[in-house]
């Protein structure tokens, strides 16, 4: 024995309990300072503060550094560095860079198009509850973009987004109910979702509503029932309508 004692597990545990919150607090202060400088448009100074915070694993700082590389604020524009930092942030579950990566890979902005990669990032954001990502996932399932085509999956994701007030998903959900795609055909429920979408300010539902109204001329109670279902959905899920 050389007389040295090993650090006990309890000592290590104590050090972790003490140092991790202090480190997190320090990173938080530096992030706030960097963002304060950014808001003052002091971009170089902001980047100087934010980069070490990002390197230490702060998800929001990683996103901000990625954005600054993307637009060339406080640092020379570098698309590859932007993607690298967006991915680091997105992998920690930060939704905004997940959405950006989905769009970049889908459209091929400055990078080769990769629908499968686009779908992966949109799906991650969708599973975290983002309604726009849920809409995009639904559309990609509907059209078979970056994933095997599935009307059932498309219907499922449109439904999730629609219940959060995503107007285009409300419209598409109505269309799927009317056509019986991914679900049983149900013109009354179709009318309800198209009606909600129209209240959200979309112009597209008008023609579809008129078609259903024309088919239901002999029984106007179906139209009133559809509107009643719409009102119940709006009240229950606090759907945002104009």
WOHUHU-V190211 format. One record per residue. PHI is phi as a letter, one per 20 degrees, with the letter a starting at -180 (none if undefined). D_LAST is the distance of its C-alpha to the last C-alpha in Angstrom with 2 decimals. Layout:
[[PHI;D_LAST] [PHI;D_LAST]]
This chain:
[[none;77.79] [e;77.05] [n;76.12] [e;72.40] [d;69.97] [f;66.78] [f;63.58] [f;62.64] [g;59.39] [f;58.56] [f;59.05] [f;56.74] [f;54.11] [f;54.46] [f;54.17] [f;51.00] [f;49.46] [e;50.42] [e;49.82] [f;46.52] [f;44.45] [f;46.28] [f;45.58] [f;41.88] [f;41.72] [f;43.56] [f;41.30] [f;38.26] [f;39.81] [f;40.68] [f;37.18] [f;35.73] [f;38.40] [f;37.68] [f;33.96] [f;34.81] [f;37.09] [f;34.52] [f;32.03] [e;34.95] [m;35.36] [e;38.80] [f;38.31] [f;41.93] [f;42.37] [f;39.08] [f;40.21] [g;43.58] [f;42.01] [f;39.46] [g;41.77] [f;44.12] [f;41.25] [f;39.85] [f;43.38] [e;43.62] [o;40.70] [f;37.71] [f;34.68] [f;32.40] [f;35.38] [f;36.10] [f;32.65] [f;33.00] [f;36.49] [g;35.30] [f;32.66] [f;35.32] [f;37.66] [f;34.98] [d;34.33] [m;37.77] [d;36.99] [m;40.11] [b;41.78] [f;42.72] [g;40.05] [b;40.93] [f;38.68] [f;40.86] [f;40.83] [f;37.06] [f;36.81] [g;39.44] [f;37.58] [g;34.20] [f;36.00] [g;37.67] [f;34.39] [f;32.62] [f;35.61] [e;35.04] [n;31.60] [e;29.50] [f;26.37] [g;25.69] [f;29.09] [f;28.77] [f;25.73] [f;27.69] [f;30.77] [g;28.94] [f;27.71] [f;31.13] [f;33.10] [f;30.89] [e;30.99] [m;34.45] [f;33.66] [m;37.12] [b;38.22] [f;39.21] [f;36.46] [b;36.59] [g;34.03] [f;35.59] [f;35.21] [g;31.61] [f;30.92] [g;32.78] [f;30.66] [f;27.30] [f;28.63] [f;29.61] [f;26.17] [f;24.65] [f;27.13] [e;26.11] [n;22.59] [f;20.73] [f;17.95] [f;18.44] [f;22.15] [f;21.74] [f;20.00] [f;22.87] [f;25.46] [g;24.19] [f;24.41] [f;27.85] [f;29.05] [f;27.83] [e;29.69] [m;32.54] [d;32.02] [m;34.05] [a;34.33] [f;35.71] [f;33.38] [b;31.98] [f;29.46] [f;29.65] [f;28.77] [g;25.97] [g;24.51] [g;25.03] [f;23.25] [f;20.28] [f;20.01] [f;20.22] [f;17.52] [f;15.16] [f;15.68] [d;14.58] [n;11.16] [f;12.73] [f;10.96] [f;14.34] [f;16.16] [f;14.14] [f;15.10] [f;18.63] [f;19.06] [g;18.46] [f;21.01] [f;23.45] [f;23.32] [f;23.93] [e;26.82] [m;28.20] [e;28.21] [m;28.72] [a;28.24] [f;29.42] [f;27.95] [b;25.53] [f;23.72] [f;22.07] [f;20.47] [g;19.76] [f;17.92] [g;15.88] [f;14.75] [f;14.26] [f;12.13] [f;9.86] [f;9.97] [f;9.18] [f;5.89] [f;5.33] [o;6.55] [f;10.14] [e;12.83] [g;15.42] [f;14.69] [g;15.44] [f;19.17] [f;19.45] [f;17.83] [f;20.30] [f;23.15] [f;22.61] [f;22.28] [f;25.50] [f;27.28] [d;26.40] [g;27.54] [f;30.52] [b;28.55] [f;25.26] [f;25.19] [f;24.04] [f;20.82] [f;20.24] [f;21.19] [g;18.73] [f;15.84] [f;17.48] [f;17.70] [f;14.01] [f;13.39] [f;16.19] [f;14.95] [f;11.57] [f;13.83] [f;16.60] [d;15.09] [l;12.34] [f;9.93] [e;6.93] [c;3.80] [f;0.00]]
